[in-house]
């Protein structure tokens, strides 16, 4: 049985800071979700970490955010989904982008408070000249859906299965989320994801970012600095235990019922997103699948 998702509520400060980071990067539609609170959190985090990590020759907060976001976006494009479900969507600009610019159906999942806030922001955004009426139309016709759900609830696998029915290639994505769950909660979530794909009888894919202890050791003190700063931004919550290594990640997904998985390679995905050739990060971007015989191009060599 999963724990209460109260801890999930506490991730919302990072959602605010991340949304502002996407605006700093000039991501499409990111300005719709940037807030003064997010700006304050982002600049506080940057002030606490950038000087130290730059002195170490290491990636900054913005580098981390850009790396994981461009990696996930590049692999999403390669998978050619007919439905994307984003877990812990928060203030993500991904849903609006994929619906308005790519015509792909999108479901954002979060807890009720986050969903209510996002609805208000979308209503305000829909009046802006660059998107006038288009967001409202997408919400009205169901191409963009905001769903209030507890992803750690035992019934979530059945909820996903209903969403996946009739789809050929659904993809679930989570970004900046699962590292705030303990290992048991992650196992519970991934078991439900795999079960949801199977119950719907579809070829399903899951993309997420993860931290690994073996990679964190390579960057040494920088990882400690970033973890300490995250604890401040998340008001004491912080990230949880990372996986020991890549084998531990693969075992966790296999035990959850995924038929296969791969760590994605930025060199490969840079063919589609050239900016990735200039970025580096100890973050692992993982692609797990159900109902597929082998990997999709984009994995590590």
Steps between C-alpha positions, in 0.01 A plus 500: 500500500640839403533772759290814498596739222539789746870504415409546135325826589827637635672470162298801375778756581728321255222509241491879535879533476520260206227683309701820533812316386324395180416866440870584544577242232244649261297178478174534301205614715716504815418865562137398560601319820776721641409670830657748738520228763671272253747775411585553867553128557703458182734791570539399865601150390734636232662742745562219748656262247626661180819649640605173660419273207657734246819504706494120480444513125168324550151549352279771650134461599394629158731250330335216695151622410584545134674164469217290641227700320663483156584131547141414585361714218734347242409144596130584512525620141673177395226290660227676296232463770127533440449583868734645763423478871722718720515406868551781749456745214496803729563811288649312207482668160517158331124436474418829330794457264416147386131573455527837325816444294498124438133404520563223755243431774637573845389421857659688790474321834556661837338547839186717528671816625754499218233426239280785624792743478589382150141543383500861618831565323372344177185713514715812533737382226214433259435874481854576381532590129748223413263222607164676515220245527716202400564372853133532591404309187750222579358465851143504371554231237708278730828523308651648817375355829593595855431211734515513880627162619726350764753303300591297811144379548446123448235571233728709280593207273132451412463874436793489259362196321179691428700793364702269273201316348486539124846654480775356285806649667444678833800644683516590869759755605611632838758774544655612826260278691601149600819596682274652766345157564665227703596176328181323609279775360685492169456121480129539573456766233691310233311177571176691447632652177598163355168350609308787340672446164432126513135532600444731204687261268720771354863559415584738782806711580616684809765774516645639820809661649684323784804554716772237547744486789788388279463808282457731797830375642672615182388857558574483874429813702289653226228239556497581872465872426208442266325263741535752782357777283209277393418439868475875547277551194273205592475622859686207649378215285791452261565210268514140620745213465646473148544164329842343549575462131349424160451131586291600802279716279451216251411255779245741648319532168514127429356423845220750434399307187663696218621275218804711430674828556791713391702798612476767233813633336529879451741448209233306312217739581719798407436399140148637553576757774848644425512697825547169686850473356596801714338387826608252767336370813532202735124446463384173343209521255331160493262351244298195605249316286226239500386310191816566299764247400806725508632852558418810300797682347621754754651265757856497625764332287 
